[in-house]
Structure formats: C-alpha cells, structure tokens
Amino acid sequence: MKYKIYGPHTENVPWQQRPENITGAPIWRYSENPIINRNPVKGVARIFNSAVMPFEGGFIGVFRGEQTNGIPTIYMGKSADGIKWDINTEKIRFVDEEGNEFMPEYAYDPRLVKVEDTYYIIWCQDFYGPSIGIAKTQDFKTFVRIENPFIPYNRNAVLFPRRINGKYMLLSRPSDSGHTPFGDIFVSESPDMIYWGKHRHVMGSNDNWWESLKIGGGATPIETSEGWLLLYHGVAGTCNGYVYSIGGAILDIDNPSIVKYRCENFLLTPEEWYEERGFVPNVCFPCATVQNNETGQMAIYYGAADSYVGLCFTTVDEIIDYIKENSRLNKSDMEIGRR
C-alpha cells in the first residue's frame, strides 16, 4: 500500500472485484444494489442515509427509518457480512443521564463512530428547530443522550474518530429551518463532548456544478498518512430539483480546518435507477465506510434517492491518488477558517 490507514480495521470488508469498464473516479457500485429495499421491517417504509461499522466480528448499523406515519427515527441492525441485514423492528430507545426515557421527536441521517471506548451516534433532530442530537453507548443496549452541541439551525454532524490535540472534533453544516439553499462545512472542538467552541470554517460550495449550491459532511473521516480522508456530499440545483453527489477531500491531520486536497470532480453521482428514482430522486448521500487497513479495501455505504441503501467500493490508495490528481482548492479552503 502507498498510504497507511489508522483507526478501525475490518478483516471481512464487504467486497466485489473492480469491473474493467470503470471510468472517472475509481469507485464501483455493488452489482446487487440496493442492499436494503423499501418496506424493510414492519412500520418502516424506507431506510436510507444510514451508518455502519465493525462490531464483534461482524457489523452493526444505525438506520434512518422513515416510518409509515412519515416521522423519521433511528433503528439498529446487525449483519455478519455487511450486506444482508437483520434490522430490529423496534426503534432505538434513548434515555437521559438519569436513565429516564428521552426520545427525540424525530431523528434522521445518523452517523456512528467509536472514540476510545465509547460509541457515539450523531443525528439531526428537533431542538426547537433542526439541530444535532448525540447519544453514547458502550454495548449497543443502553443509549444515553447527551447535551445538544449547538443551537438551531444545524445539520450533518460528523465526529472525528479520535481526539486531535486532546480535543474532540466535530464537523457540522449550519443551516436554516427549511430545505437549506446554502451550506458550508465547519469544524468545532470540545474538551468533554458537552461544551463546543473554536468554530472554524473548513470549506464551502464552489463553481463545480455538482457542489455549486451547498455541501455537508458524510462519512466519519478516515485517518491516513496523507491526512484525514473525508467523503462528503455536494448539492446542485437544476430545473428539476436538487442533485446530491459524493465528493472527496483530504484535511490536515493536526488542523482539519485546513483542506490539503479537494477533488473538483464528483466521486459518485446519481446514474442508476435506485439513485435516480425514489421518494427524493437523484440522491447519493454518503454516511459510512469500513476499510481493511492492510489491503486498503474500502466499502462505502450511501443513501440512494431517500429510499434505499447502496454500497460501493474503492481502495484507499486509488481514491487518495484520484483526489490529489484532480485537486482544485478555493482560497478559503487553505485558510485556518478564522476571521
């Protein structure tokens, strides 16, 4: 391998060999997509925009379940191979610090990350307006909600998998109360996962067509010898609505408000039927990766058309090289993000 990977290691990464006809970015879709279809469990119409990570020799996931009543919430599931999922029919039951039931009014687009000995679920919820919810668990049996990191309006929170300079680091995307027609990625730090500050701008939209409207965090950043590998989503406005694509960047390892490389091309954009056709058409929305640190194999989980879960593959060497070879930075990308 050309680049080293640090952090969670997965021996049995879901994998399918690269087809010969790949053009553009070195990413290829699983031929049996989608891996989660509509009406996956009782009371849930659609699962999408969900997060996965290795756990006890297999995989565990937290899933955005769009209930048949239209209210999104979070479900848990397990898998032996990361492809075929057994999803609980009961939503995750959250409690407060005293052990009392403490359920969000709604919850969507969860991310999942392990920092030291604790797993954190981060999602968007109602906090007198769209904002960020966080819960922690060590056994995936008890889920304790902790304080909201920010006031409304904010979405797309992504926690780094380790402390940086002794601080927890969180990406977020400030927004408004509706279907936000703007958005840049910021990073914030905390000594204790409760009090957040030193907010810094990371990067914003630009004139690349696929991310010209807004951007937002995606999967948990991957620590590599080249920097933090970040998969994010970029949004374009068209005459027929929004289009969500997957982009890639590499952030400075010690100061992730600084962007070292940013790919001007999308890595994945809606092209297959399950990405183009669904409850919200034309969406590829990354939420998780699992990777083998020895071989560099990487599986990317993404939401498709707000209706399905898709899976695609790459290698860390190939994707980092592609981002570097096609990098084009904005002036604000190279700043420390403080004004």
C-alpha positions in Angstrom: 0.0 0.0 0.0 1.1 3.5 -0.8 -0.7 5.2 2.1 -1.2 4.0 5.7 -4.6 3.8 7.3 -5.1 4.2 11.1 -8.1 3.5 13.2 -10.8 0.8 13.0 -9.7 -2.2 11.0 -12.1 -4.7 9.3 -10.8 -8.0 8.1 -14.0 -9.0 6.3 -14.8 -5.8 4.4 -17.7 -6.3 2.0 -16.0 -6.5 -1.4 -16.6 -7.1 -5.1 -13.8 -7.0 -7.6 -13.4 -3.9 -9.8 -15.0 -4.3 -13.2 -12.9 -3.4 -16.2 -15.1 -0.6 -17.6 -14.7 1.9 -14.8 -14.1 5.5 -16.0 -13.7 8.7 -13.9 -13.3 8.2 -10.2 -12.1 4.7 -9.1 -15.3 3.8 -7.4 -17.6 1.0 -8.5 -21.1 0.0 -7.3 -22.1 -3.3 -5.8 -23.8 -5.2 -8.6 -26.6 -6.4 -6.3 -27.6 -2.9 -5.1 -29.6 -1.8 -3.3 -28.7 -3.8 -0.3 -31.7 -2.5 1.7 -35.0 -2.1 -0.2 -38.3 -0.4 0.6 -40.5 -1.6 3.4 -37.6 -3.5 5.2 -39.4 -4.1 8.5 -42.9 -3.6 9.9 -43.9 0.0 10.2 -40.9 1.3 8.2 -41.5 2.4 4.6 -37.9 3.3 3.7 -34.4 3.0 5.2 -31.6 5.2 3.8 -28.8 7.6 4.9 -27.5 5.2 7.5 -24.2 4.3 9.2 -22.3 1.1 9.7 -19.2 0.0 11.5 -17.5 -3.3 12.5 -18.6 -4.8 15.8 -17.9 -8.2 17.5 -16.6 -9.9 14.3 -19.5 -8.6 12.2 -21.2 -5.3 11.6 -23.6 -3.1 13.4 -25.6 -0.3 11.9 -27.8 2.6 12.9 -30.5 3.3 10.3 -32.7 6.2 9.3 -36.1 4.5 9.3 -38.8 6.6 7.7 -41.9 5.2 9.5 -45.1 4.7 7.6 -46.5 7.7 9.6 -43.9 9.9 7.9 -41.8 10.5 11.1 -38.1 9.5 10.8 -36.4 7.8 13.7 -33.4 5.5 14.3 -33.3 1.8 14.2 -30.5 -0.7 14.9 -29.4 -3.7 12.9 -26.7 -6.3 12.7 -25.0 -8.2 9.9 -22.5 -10.9 9.5 -21.2 -9.8 6.1 -22.2 -6.1 6.0 -24.6 -6.7 3.1 -27.5 -8.8 4.4 -29.1 -7.0 7.4 -31.3 -8.1 10.3 -32.9 -4.8 11.4 -34.8 -4.5 14.7 -38.5 -3.8 14.4 -38.3 -1.6 17.5 -36.7 1.8 17.3 -33.7 2.6 19.5 -34.9 3.6 22.9 -32.9 6.6 24.2 -32.6 7.6 27.9 -31.2 10.6 29.7 -28.2 10.7 32.1 -30.6 9.5 34.9 -31.9 6.6 32.9 -35.3 8.1 32.1 -36.7 7.6 28.6 -35.7 10.5 26.4 -36.9 10.1 22.9 -36.4 12.7 20.2 -39.5 13.9 18.4 -37.8 12.9 15.1 -34.3 11.8 14.2 -32.6 11.3 10.8 -29.3 10.8 9.0 -27.4 9.1 11.8 -23.7 8.7 11.9 -21.8 6.2 14.0 -18.3 6.5 15.4 -16.2 4.9 18.1 -13.9 7.3 20.1 -11.7 5.5 22.7 -14.1 3.1 24.5 -17.4 4.7 23.6 -19.6 4.6 20.5 -21.4 7.8 19.6 -24.5 8.2 17.4 -25.0 11.7 15.9 -28.1 12.7 14.0 -30.4 15.6 13.1 -33.4 16.2 15.4 -35.7 18.8 16.7 -34.2 21.1 19.3 -36.8 23.9 18.8 -35.7 23.8 15.2 -33.4 21.4 13.3 -30.2 20.7 15.2 -27.8 18.0 16.2 -28.5 15.2 18.7 -25.9 12.9 20.2 -26.1 9.7 22.2 -23.4 7.3 23.6 -23.3 3.6 24.2 -20.7 1.0 25.1 -22.8 -2.1 24.5 -25.5 -1.2 22.0 -28.0 -2.0 24.6 -28.3 1.3 26.6 -28.2 4.5 24.6 -27.7 7.7 26.7 -28.4 11.0 25.1 -26.0 13.9 26.0 -26.4 17.6 25.6 -27.1 19.1 22.2 -23.8 20.6 20.9 -25.3 23.6 19.1 -28.4 25.7 19.0 -30.6 25.6 15.8 -30.1 25.5 13.0 -27.5 22.9 12.2 -27.3 19.5 10.4 -24.8 16.9 9.1 -22.7 16.4 12.2 -19.7 14.1 11.8 -17.4 13.3 14.8 -13.8 12.5 14.2 -12.7 9.0 15.4 -10.1 10.3 17.8 -9.2 13.4 19.7 -7.0 15.9 17.9 -4.6 17.8 20.2 -6.5 16.5 23.1 -9.9 17.7 21.9 -13.0 16.1 20.4 -13.6 17.4 16.9 -17.0 17.7 15.1 -17.9 18.7 11.6 -21.2 20.4 11.1 -23.2 22.3 8.5 -25.1 25.4 9.7 -28.5 25.7 8.0 -31.9 27.3 8.2 -35.2 25.8 9.2 -36.2 24.6 5.8 -34.6 22.7 2.9 -31.5 24.8 3.2 -30.4 26.5 -0.1 -26.9 27.1 1.2 -24.3 25.5 3.4 -20.6 25.3 4.3 -18.8 22.7 6.5 -17.4 24.0 9.8 -15.3 22.2 12.5 -15.7 22.7 16.2 -13.8 21.4 19.2 -14.7 20.3 22.7 -12.8 19.1 25.8 -15.7 16.9 27.1 -18.3 16.4 24.3 -20.5 19.0 26.1 -19.1 22.4 25.6 -18.2 23.3 22.0 -16.2 26.2 20.6 -13.3 27.4 18.5 -15.5 27.1 15.4 -13.6 27.1 12.2 -14.7 27.2 8.6 -13.5 24.1 6.6 -14.8 24.5 3.1 -17.8 25.8 1.2 -19.6 25.4 -2.1 -17.9 26.4 -5.3 -18.4 26.6 -9.1 -18.1 22.9 -9.6 -21.6 22.1 -10.9 -22.2 19.1 -8.6 -21.4 21.1 -5.4 -22.4 24.6 -6.5 -25.4 25.0 -4.1 -24.2 23.6 -0.8 -22.1 20.8 0.8 -22.3 18.8 4.0 -20.4 16.2 5.9 -20.7 12.5 5.1 -18.9 9.5 6.5 -16.6 9.6 9.5 -13.2 10.9 8.4 -10.5 8.2 7.9 -7.1 8.9 9.3 -4.4 8.2 6.8 -0.7 9.1 6.3 -1.8 11.8 3.9 -4.3 13.4 6.2 -8.0 13.0 7.1 -9.8 11.4 4.1 -13.3 13.0 4.0 -16.2 11.8 1.9 -18.9 14.5 1.8 -22.0 15.4 -0.2 -22.3 18.2 -2.7 -25.6 19.5 -4.0 -26.5 21.1 -7.3 -29.7 22.9 -8.2 -31.3 22.0 -11.5 -34.5 22.9 -13.3 -35.9 19.6 -12.0 -34.7 19.9 -8.4 -31.6 19.1 -6.3 -29.0 16.6 -7.2 -26.8 15.1 -4.4 -23.4 13.7 -5.3 -20.5 12.3 -3.3 -17.2 14.3 -3.2 -13.8 13.8 -1.6 -11.2 15.9 0.2 -8.2 15.5 2.4 -7.9 17.6 5.6 -4.8 18.5 7.5 -4.1 15.8 10.2 -3.5 18.3 13.1 -5.7 21.1 12.0 -8.7 19.8 10.0 -10.0 23.3 9.2 -7.2 23.3 6.5 -8.0 21.5 3.3 -4.9 20.0 1.7 -6.6 18.5 -1.4 -10.2 18.7 -2.7 -11.4 16.8 -5.8 -13.0 19.0 -8.3 -14.8 16.0 -9.8 -17.6 14.1 -8.1 -16.7 10.6 -6.9 -20.2 9.3 -7.4 -23.3 10.9 -8.8 -26.8 9.5 -9.4 -26.8 7.3 -12.5 -28.5 4.0 -11.5 -32.3 3.6 -11.2 -32.2 3.3 -7.4 -30.3 6.6 -7.2 -32.3 8.5 -9.8 -35.8 7.2 -8.9 -37.3 7.2 -5.4 -39.0 9.3 -2.8 -36.5 12.1 -3.4 -34.9 11.5 -6.8 -31.3 12.0 -7.7 -29.5 11.4 -4.4 -26.2 9.7 -3.5 -25.6 10.5 0.2 -22.5 9.0 2.0 -22.8 8.1 5.6 -20.2 5.4 6.4 -17.2 3.5 5.3 -15.5 0.3 6.5 -11.9 -0.5 5.5 -9.2 -3.1 5.7 -6.1 -1.3 7.0 -3.8 -3.9 5.5 -5.2 -4.2 2.0 -6.7 -0.7 1.7 -10.1 -2.1 0.5 -12.9 0.2 1.4 -16.7 -0.2 1.3 -18.8 2.9 1.2 -22.4 2.9 2.4 -24.7 5.6 0.9 -28.3 6.6 0.8 -30.0 6.4 -2.6 -33.0 8.5 -3.6 -34.1 8.7 0.0 -35.4 5.2 -0.5 -32.6 2.7 -0.4 -29.2 1.8 1.0 -26.5 1.3 -1.6 -22.9 0.0 -1.4 -19.9 0.9 -3.5 -16.2 0.1 -3.3 -12.7 1.6 -3.8 -9.2 1.3 -2.4 -7.6 4.0 -0.2 -4.6 4.3 -2.5 -6.8 4.8 -5.6 -9.2 7.3 -4.0 -6.4 9.4 -2.4 -4.4 9.5 -5.7 -7.5 10.5 -7.6 -8.4 13.3 -5.2 -4.8 14.6 -5.3 -4.5 14.4 -9.1 -7.8 16.2 -9.6 -7.5 18.7 -6.7 -8.6 22.3 -7.0 -8.8 24.4 -3.9 -10.7 27.6 -3.1 -8.8 30.3 -1.3 -11.0 29.8 1.8 -10.1 26.0 1.8 -6.5 26.8 2.6 -7.2 29.2 5.5 -7.4 28.2 9.1 -11.0 29.2 9.0 -11.0 32.1 11.5 -12.0 35.7 10.6 
